Amino acid sequence: MRARRLASVASLLLAAALPAGGRADGPRPGPPRTLTVFAAASLTRAFGQLADSLRQRMPGLVVTFNFAGSQQLALQIEQGAAADAFASADARWMAEIEAHGLVDGAPRIFAHNRLVVVTPAAAPIARLADLARPGLKLVLAADAVPVGRYARQALASLGRMAGFPADFGPRALANVVSEEENVKAVLAKVQLGEADAGIVYVSDVTPEAARDVRRLDIPDAANVVADYPVAVLRGAREPEAARAFVALLLSASGRGVLRANGLVAPAGE
């Protein structure tokens, strides 16, 4: 009788220790794997969509992003921030962390981007030459930010084109009222009407943003093609997932997502 009671108690204790429907001999699920990607702010929309695709390919994977200006991200990585991969909006900041021995393998160019001028829908700007008009409020990213440096190159190039005064670049820069830390902040100031114009990437003028802004295209001869490199980082906590993410960026399906968001794949890809 006492033996039967002890057996009954043991059975109850075993049942309480198991999850509902569980089995004593089955493996217990481990903690979720988390892939952390540091990426240029201009990649926010495209990378969000790519993360959904990667989760389908790697069930149970958690994908997190830190979106900011490439210069901010490079500094954070140099200071020891935990990240598995880095996608920069230019080669300069990728080279910076490479020089510190923080990249595992050679970076790969996975996309290009181009610049466009955006204005509030009601802004009194009809042509690019108006950017040099006295009193106009122009907002750019800071020179340390890839899009900020590209914008300054484009303004200088416009000054060498027919129809623009030779001092167009300096005159336009004299109208800069704010220098932002990333491209999303430039776009936001234009959307809010805090500036008459700004220079952002084509990919930033999403269907949602297009409701608030008007775009003026920059001629190919003066535009800048931005190169976007990506790399797995040395010391990555999830190197396998990081390599899978890079492979997805370079795949046909990944290029399709990038293209749908205003970016273009490198020539020959």
N, C-alpha and C positions, 0 to 999 in steps of 0.2 A: 504493500500500500504506500509506504513512505517512498519507495523507489519510483512508483508511478507519479507521485506528487513532484519529486525532484525532476523527473523527465518532463513533466508538464511545464514547470517553472522555466526550465532550460529552453524549451521550445518558445515560450512567450518572450524570453529575453532575446533570443535569436531573431524573432520576428520584429521586435522593436528596434533592433540594431540595423535592420535592412530598410532601404527606401521602399515605398509602395511598389509592388510588382517586381522588386529586385530579386537578384539571385546571389547566394553566398559566394559562388565561384566566378562571377563576372567581374571584369576590370572596372574600377571606379574612374569616372571621368576626371581628367586633370584640370588645372586652371586654364582659362581661355588664353590662347596665344594672341598677342597684340602686336601688330605691325605699326610702327610710327614713321610717318613720312613728313619731312620738312619740305615745303614746296612754295614756290613763288605765288604771290597772291593772285596773279592773273590766271592761275591754273585751277582756281577753286571749283568752278562749275564742272569742268571736264574731269578732274580727279575724283570728285564726288560720284560721278557716274561710273568711272572705272573701278572704284572701290566696290560698288555693288557687284560688278562682274567678277572681281577677284574673290569676294566672299562666296559666290556660287561655285567657284572652282576649288576653293579651300574652305569647306564647311567648318564652322567653329572659329574662324579667324576674325578677330576684331581689328578693324583698320581705323587708325586715327591720323589726323593731319594737323600740322602747324603751318598755317598760311600767313605769310608776312613778306616784307621786302627781302630780296635775296641777300642783301648786305646784313640785315638783322639776323637772318637764319644762319649765315656763315659764322657770325660772331658767336651765336649761341652754341653752335657745334664746336667751335674752337674752345669755348669755355666749359665744355663737358656735358652739354645737354644730351639726353638719351634719345637717339634717333637711329633708324635703320637705313634710311635712304634720303637722298637730298636731290631735289629737282630745282635748278636755278634758272633764272631768266636771262643769264648771260654766262659766258665762259670765265669772266674775270673772277667771280666769287667761287666758282668751282675750283679754279686754279689756286685760289687763296687757301682753301682747306686741303687741297692736294699737297701744297707746299708744307703743310703741317703734318703730313703723313696720315691724314684722316680718311682717305678714300681707299676702298678695297677693289682693285681692278681699275681698268680704264673707263672713264665716263663715256657715255654714248649720247650723241645728239638725237633727240627723239621728236623734236618739233621746231618749227619756226613761227614767228609772229611778225606783225607789221603795225605801224603806228597810224592813228587817225586823230583828227581834231574833233572834239565834241563841244557843243555849246548848248545852253538852255534853249528850249524850243522857241522862246520869244526873244532871244538875244539879237541885238542889231548887228549881226555879222553875216556878210553875204559871201565873202571870199577870204582866202588865206591871207592875202595882203593886209586885211584888217587887223591881224594880230599885232601889227606894229603901230596901230593908230594910238596917239596919245590918250591916256586916260582909260584905256581898256584894261580890264582885270583878267590876267592870265594866271592860271595855277598849273604848276608842274611838279613832278616828283623831284626830290633832291638829286643832286648830281651823283651821289653814291648809289642811288637806286638805279638798276638797269634802265628802266623806262625813262628816268630823268636824264641820264646821259644820252640815250638814243634821241630823246626829244631835242636836246641841244644840238646834236649833230644834224638833225633834220632841219632845224631853223637856220643853221649856218648854210646848209646846202640850198635851201630855198633862196637865200640871198645871192646865190650864184646863177640863178635861173632868170631867163627873160621874163619881164613883167614884175620883177621885184627889185626894190632898191638895193644897192650893194651893202648898205648898212642895215638891212632888214633884220638880221639875226640879233645884233646888239639892241636895236630898237624894240624888238619883241621881248627880249629878256628884261628890258627896263620896265616892262609892264607886269612882270611876275610879282604877285602879291602874296603868294604862299608856296612853300616848298614842302611836299608831303613825304612820308616815310614809305608809302607803297602806292601802287596804281589805283587800288580801290578807293583810297582817300581822295585822290584827284577826281575820280569820277563822281564821288559823293558830293564834293563841293560844287561841281557843275550842276548836278541834279538838284541840289538845294538852292541854286541860284546865287551862291556866294561868289561865283566867278563868271565872267563872260565867256571864257573858253578854257579848255584844258587839253592836254595831249595824253592819250591812253593807247592801249593796244586794241586792235580790231576785235579780239576775242572778248574784250570787256563790254562791248556794246551788245549785250544779250537782248533777247526780245523784250525782257522786262525793262532793262535800262533804256531801250530805244523809245519807250513811251514818254520818257522825260527829257531826252536829249536829241539834238540834231547833229549829224556828222558831216564833216568836210574832209574829203579824201585828200591825202597828200600824194602828189605825183610820184610815180615809181623812181624817177631820177633823183628825187630828194628824200625818199622814204628810206627807212633803215630796216633791214631784215634781222630780227632778233633770233639768236640761236639758243635753244633750251637743252642743256646737258643734264643727264641724270646719272647717279652712281650709288652703289651700295656703300655704306660707310663701314670703316674698320671698327671692329668691336660691336657690330650690330647684334642685338639680342635675338632677332629673328632673321638671320641671313637668308634662309631658304625662302621665306615669304618675301623678303626684299628683292631677291633675284627674280621671283615669280612676278612681282609687280613691274620690274624693269622689262621683263620679257613681254608682259602684256602691253606695255607702252609701245614696244617695237613691233607688235603683231599687227596683222591686217585689221582685226577687230578694234584694237587700241587706236590705230591710226584713224579708223572710222569715227570713233568717239571724239578724238581731237579735232578732226576736220569739221564735224558737226558743231563744234564749239568755237569755230573761227580760227583754229590753228591749222598749219599745214605740215605734212610729213617731209623729211629731208628728201632732196632729189635722189632718185635711184632706189628709194625704199619701196 
